C-alpha cells in the first residue's frame, strides 16, 4: 500500500506492522497525533491506547505492560523525557520483556515549545538506550518496525528520536496493510524479581549486564543497513542523521557536489568501525547535526584512532541554535569546500509588519480572567504555566512573571510567597493540574505559604489539540470513566479557601480574587468554563 | 522539470493543513514525488502559519529555501506580504484579498499597495469574499484558490488531478461544498 502519511501516522503504521498492542504517553507537540490518531483506529486492530496523566506515569504504564509480555509504544515530546527519566534509567537496567519503543519528539527552533530548545539525545548516551533517528515518514515507518525488532532481540527499550520536521513531514509511504478484526489480547506477568527489581548489590550487576548488552548492540549496528553510505568522490566527506540528511542531499545538489555521505540511522550506539572506515581516506569531514554537537564530540575521539590528520568541521560552520535547513548546510559546505555561495537576501519591505503571535481564540473563557486579574491585582507576581494559559504573557495581557515547566507555576509561587511579602498568583490549566499540579499544591499547604492559585478549567487539554484528561469523564478511547473533581482533590490536599465559578461572572471573580488575596494561607479559584473551540465543535456534531 | 516549490502562508485556523493535504495529494495523483512540512500546536492558535510543499522527480528536503519558492499561496494578505520579502524573482504571489485584524498592522490598502510595488507577478483574488457571498462559507476559500491556481496554471497540476485529490482527501460530508468552491475559483 502507498499513501501520503504524516511522520506520526507512519509511526502508527510501523507499530501496527510490528504487532504493538499497548500504547501510552502524554500529548505534546509535535508528537500528539501518535496517540490521537492511534485511538481512532485502535479498537479494530485490538490495540489499547491511553493518555496517561503525565509522561512518567505513561512510561511506567508501558513498563507494566511490557513486563506482562505485551509489545508497547510510548510517545511524548522532548520535555516528556525529562519527566519520565526517573523511571527510564532503571528500565535500561531491568530491560524489557515485551518489546518497547519510546518516541521522543524534539522541537528545534521551538515552533511549539516554550521552555527550552532541548536536544533529548543526551538521554540515549547517559541512560544507555539504543536510539534511531528517522529522516522522513518512510523511515518513520521502517525504523519503528526495526526499533521493535531490536527491542525484541536485545530486551531493551529503544528510543525513536524525531524532530518537528520529521513528525510533521508528509510524503507517500509504502507500508504493509495490517489485518483488522483482532481483539485486545491480555498478557501474563510472570514473576521475575531478579530481573524486574533494582536493588543493590544487584543494581551494579545489572549495570554490568547493561553495558555488555550495549556492546552486543554495537556489533549489531556495525552491520545495520540503516547506517548507509552514499558513495561520492574526493577527500571531503559528510556524516549526518535524521532530517539533516535531507538538507545535506539538497545542498549537494545546489552546490553541484558529489561527496560521500555517511547517514547514521543509529544515534546510539554508534557503528564505530564503520565510521572509522568511512573517515580513514578523508582529509576533511563535515558533521551535520542539529543543536548540540553529540556526533562531533564522538568523532573527535574516533578520529584520533583512525585518522589523526582529519580536519573536522561541525559547529564551527553550523549553528547550535535553531533547526537546520538546506541554506544553512549550503553555507557550511561552501566554507569547507572553499566555494562561493550567496545567501538569499530578504527584501526590506519599508513597512512595519507586526509579529502575529499566538492569541486566545474568539470566545475563549480566559478573555474574562486575564483582564480581571490585571485590574484587581496590578502589583501581584504572576507565575505562569504550560498550555493555552501561557498566552497570558503575550500582548495585550502581559501578566506572566515566570514560565518554566508543567506545574512549575505553583511550585515557584510557593517559593516567592515564603520569601517576600508580595501577593503571588499562580495560573494553571486543568490538564497541567492533573499532570504536575497536585504535588506543588500539597507542598504549599504543608509548608504553609499563601499564594492564590487560579486553575483555568476549560474542561479539556486544549493547547496540544484537545486531548481527554481525568477531569472529563472520558478516556482516550472514548470510554466513560470517573470524572475527577479538582475541588475535591484540593480539599483533600488541605486547601480551605476554594471557590468554583464561571469566569463570565466577572464581578464574582473580581470579588473572590480580592477576598482570597487577603488570606493568610493558600487559596484556590477554579474558573470553570468550556474551551470555546470545543463548545463550537460539540454544537456542530 | 526542476522540483516545484510552494509556500503556503496564513493565520492559524484558516485551514492551511487541509489545503496542504489537497495539494500534496494532487501532486501524487500527477505522479510526482512529493514532500511537505507543516506546523501544529502553539502556532495554530491565531499565529502566523507557514507550510511548505515540494514536488517533482525526486525530493529530499520538505522545506523550501529562502528565495526558492515558485509560488507563494497566501490565505491572508499581510502574511502574503510578509512572505513576499523572502521571494526570489521567479516566485508568483497568489494572495487572498482578505486581512485579519492585528494591533499595529498596516491598513488593507497599504498592504495591497506594498504587494503591488514588489517585483513578483501578483494574483489577487477575492477568495474569502466570493466564498462567503456565494457559498455562505469562507473557510473553503482555500479550495477556491486551488481552483484559481490550476486554471491560471500557477502550479503544474491538472484540473482532473486536483478534483481527484479533493475527492481523496475531503470527507464525503463536505465534498460538494469544496468542489463548488474549487469551481468558483477555477472560473474566476
Boltz contact constraints between the chains, C-beta under 6 A:
constraints:
  - contact:
      token1: [A, 4]
      token2: [B, 24]
      max_distance: 6.0
  - contact:
      token1: [A, 4]
      token2: [B, 28]
      max_distance: 6.0
  - contact:
      token1: [A, 29]
      token2: [B, 40]
      max_distance: 6.0
  - contact:
      token1: [A, 29]
      token2: [B, 41]
      max_distance: 6.0
  - contact:
      token1: [A, 111]
      token2: [B, 39]
      max_distance: 6.0
  - contact:
      token1: [A, 112]
      token2: [B, 41]
      max_distance: 6.0
  - contact:
      token1: [A, 112]
      token2: [B, 42]
      max_distance: 6.0
  - contact:
      token1: [A, 165]
      token2: [B, 37]
      max_distance: 6.0
  - contact:
      token1: [A, 168]
      token2: [B, 38]
      max_distance: 6.0
  - contact:
      token1: [A, 169]
      token2: [B, 37]
      max_distance: 6.0
  - contact:
      token1: [A, 169]
      token2: [B, 62]
      max_distance: 6.0
  - contact:
      token1: [A, 170]
      token2: [B, 24]
      max_distance: 6.0
  - contact:
      token1: [A, 170]
      token2: [B, 36]
      max_distance: 6.0
  - contact:
      token1: [A, 171]
      token2: [B, 35]
      max_distance: 6.0
  - contact:
      token1: [A, 172]
      token2: [B, 28]
      max_distance: 6.0
  - contact:
      token1: [A, 246]
      token2: [B, 60]
      max_distance: 6.0
  - contact:
      token1: [A, 246]
      token2: [B, 61]
      max_distance: 6.0
  - contact:
      token1: [A, 247]
      token2: [B, 61]
      max_distance: 6.0
  - contact:
      token1: [A, 249]
      token2: [B, 60]
      max_distance: 6.0
  - contact:
      token1: [A, 250]
      token2: [B, 60]
      max_distance: 6.0
  - contact:
      token1: [A, 250]
      token2: [B, 61]
      max_distance: 6.0
  - contact:
      token1: [A, 325]
      token2: [B, 63]
      max_distance: 6.0
  - contact:
      token1: [A, 326]
      token2: [B, 61]
      max_distance: 6.0
  - contact:
      token1: [A, 326]
      token2: [B, 65]
      max_distance: 6.0
  - contact:
      token1: [A, 327]
      token2: [B, 65]
      max_distance: 6.0
  - contact:
      token1: [A, 344]
      token2: [B, 66]
      max_distance: 6.0
  - contact:
      token1: [A, 344]
      token2: [B, 67]
      max_distance: 6.0
  - contact:
      token1: [A, 346]
      token2: [B, 85]
      max_distance: 6.0
  - contact:
      token1: [A, 346]
      token2: [B, 86]
      max_distance: 6.0
  - contact:
      token1: [A, 347]
      token2: [B, 85]
      max_distance: 6.0
  - contact:
      token1: [A, 349]
      token2: [B, 85]
      max_distance: 6.0
  - contact:
      token1: [A, 351]
      token2: [B, 106]
      max_distance: 6.0
  - contact:
      token1: [A, 351]
      token2: [B, 114]
      max_distance: 6.0
  - contact:
      token1: [A, 353]
      token2: [B, 82]
      max_distance: 6.0
  - contact:
      token1: [A, 354]
      token2: [B, 102]
      max_distance: 6.0
  - contact:
      token1: [A, 354]
      token2: [B, 104]
      max_distance: 6.0
  - contact:
      token1: [A, 354]
      token2: [B, 105]
      max_distance: 6.0
  - contact:
      token1: [A, 356]
      token2: [B, 47]
      max_distance: 6.0
  - contact:
      token1: [A, 356]
      token2: [B, 48]
      max_distance: 6.0
  - contact:
      token1: [A, 356]
      token2: [B, 102]
      max_distance: 6.0
  - contact:
      token1: [A, 357]
      token2: [B, 47]
      max_distance: 6.0
  - contact:
      token1: [A, 358]
      token2: [B, 42]
      max_distance: 6.0
  - contact:
      token1: [A, 358]
      token2: [B, 45]
      max_distance: 6.0
  - contact:
      token1: [A, 358]
      token2: [B, 46]
      max_distance: 6.0
  - contact:
      token1: [A, 358]
      token2: [B, 47]
      max_distance: 6.0
  - contact:
      token1: [A, 359]
      token2: [B, 46]
      max_distance: 6.0
